[in-house]
Amino acid sequence: MIELNELTDAAQKAFPADKLSPARDASWELTAEMGWLMVRLPEDDGGLGLDREASTAIHYEMGRVLSSAPLIPAQLGLQAVVESKTLADRADWLERLSAGEYAPLHMLPAKVEVAANGTVSGTVGGVFDGDMAVAVVAMLPTGYTLIPTDAQGVELTERQIWDPSRRIFDLVLTGYAPDPALMLSDVEGAAAMHDVLGPEAHLALAADCLGGATAALAMTVEYLGMRKQFDRPIAMFQALKHRVADMKTRIVATEALLWSRARDPEAARLQIAGLKALATDVYQFVTEEMIQLHGGIGLTEEHQCHLFMKRAMLNLQLCGSLDWLNERVGQDALAEMA
């Protein structure tokens, strides 16, 4: 049985903290070689059969270095195949995806319509690194399905974004005819699959946020100890100490919630959604404070501050925005109180 600290140590050795946003293709090959694609794959299907705490630890470490490898959407796509009861070549797809082929789950909403003849047209948003995908796991009105990127009526269009460590594509469908053999669920089963994939996505993004926030804080503390004013390190100024303490307090409190949710298989879906909302909010706060405590230098692209800030801003929008998640979690809390 692989211990959690072994995963963490391996990740820190493979992706050292002083090398932010390592090259995507080399990082992807390394993650596949290290077996991280198989972490959540059940042992009966040839995987490692580890729990959510293990995958959370990996995503935390990848967030720490602003990894450009699309591990989160890859694991979510593989999880969708694991959950499928209708996919014709399920075993073959599991073998291919766990070995390094890439079929991500899209992480922004799909806006599609189904014609009377059953063909689908519209846009599936938030396909990370679509240029390396053999297929995309998409939620359509007819259920979850695998859409091959080379199929007729399918086109990938890159969307320009602010975060240079990631590439996002739109999957544009024009009269695409879904293959019944590639359906992962029917309409009735789609809700149950979404209830499985949603918490997995939120937990992974929360871990990515907190790994990045921790690294951003460490970089800020190092800078404050080096930068001097009036012949003294600015880390000695009490006002700055308080701001750093606020950053640390918010990170530690949210980390406690992260590991609590990761270790609790009975955690409710909206509880984990609330964690994602909190983690993205904390990440935004920490990166904004990081820029200010670096004297505003992070407002340019000549400093690493901007990398953390842009990752934080993008994470805010993935798999439900901060405002939308807060509204959903708040409505659920009010319903329970009533």
MOTAWO-V56920 format. One record per backbone hydrogen bond with DSSP energy under -1.0 kcal/mol. NH is the residue of the N-H (numbers start at 1). CO is the residue of the C=O. If there is no record, write none. Layout:
((NH & CO) (NH & CO))
This chain:
((7 & 3) (8 & 4) (9 & 5) (10 & 6) (11 & 7) (12 & 8) (13 & 9) (14 & 10) (15 & 11) (19 & 16) (21 & 65) (27 & 23) (28 & 24) (29 & 25) (30 & 26) (31 & 27) (32 & 28) (33 & 29) (34 & 30) (35 & 32) (36 & 31) (38 & 35) (45 & 42) (46 & 43) (47 & 42) (48 & 38) (49 & 41) (50 & 39) (55 & 51) (56 & 52) (57 & 53) (58 & 54) (59 & 55) (60 & 56) (61 & 57) (62 & 58) (63 & 59) (64 & 60) (67 & 62) (71 & 69) (74 & 70) (75 & 71) (76 & 72) (77 & 73) (78 & 74) (79 & 75) (80 & 76) (81 & 77) (82 & 78) (83 & 79) (88 & 181) (93 & 89) (94 & 90) (95 & 91) (96 & 92) (97 & 93) (98 & 94) (101 & 96) (105 & 73) (106 & 137) (107 & 126) (108 & 125) (111 & 123) (113 & 121) (115 & 119) (118 & 115) (120 & 176) (121 & 113) (122 & 173) (123 & 111) (124 & 171) (125 & 109) (127 & 169) (129 & 167) (132 & 129) (133 & 130) (134 & 102) (135 & 102) (136 & 147) (137 & 104) (138 & 145) (140 & 143) (143 & 140) (145 & 138) (146 & 182) (147 & 136) (149 & 134) (151 & 148) (154 & 151) (155 & 172) (157 & 170) (159 & 168) (166 & 163) (169 & 127) (170 & 157) (171 & 124) (172 & 155) (173 & 122) (174 & 153) (176 & 120) (182 & 179) (183 & 180) (184 & 144) (185 & 144) (190 & 186) (193 & 189) (194 & 190) (195 & 191) (197 & 193) (198 & 194) (200 & 196) (201 & 197) (202 & 198) (203 & 199) (204 & 200) (205 & 201) (206 & 202) (207 & 203) (208 & 204) (209 & 205) (210 & 206) (211 & 207) (212 & 208) (213 & 209) (214 & 210) (215 & 211) (216 & 212) (217 & 213) (218 & 214) (219 & 215) (220 & 216) (221 & 217) (222 & 218) (223 & 219) (224 & 220) (225 & 221) (227 & 223) (229 & 232) (232 & 229) (234 & 227) (235 & 224) (236 & 233) (237 & 234) (241 & 237) (242 & 238) (243 & 239) (244 & 240) (245 & 241) (246 & 242) (247 & 243) (248 & 244) (249 & 245) (250 & 246) (251 & 247) (252 & 248) (253 & 249) (254 & 250) (255 & 251) (256 & 252) (257 & 253) (258 & 254) (259 & 255) (260 & 256) (261 & 257) (262 & 258) (263 & 259) (267 & 264) (272 & 268) (273 & 269) (274 & 270) (275 & 271) (276 & 272) (277 & 273) (278 & 274) (279 & 275) (280 & 276) (281 & 277) (282 & 278) (283 & 279) (284 & 280) (285 & 281) (286 & 282) (287 & 283) (288 & 284) (289 & 285) (290 & 286) (291 & 287) (292 & 288) (293 & 289) (294 & 290) (295 & 292) (296 & 291) (299 & 296) (300 & 297) (306 & 303) (308 & 304) (309 & 305) (310 & 306) (311 & 307) (312 & 308) (313 & 309) (314 & 310) (315 & 311) (316 & 312) (317 & 314) (319 & 107) (325 & 321) (326 & 322) (327 & 323) (328 & 324) (329 & 325) (330 & 326) (331 & 327) (332 & 328) (333 & 329) (334 & 330) (335 & 331) (336 & 332) (337 & 333) (338 & 334))
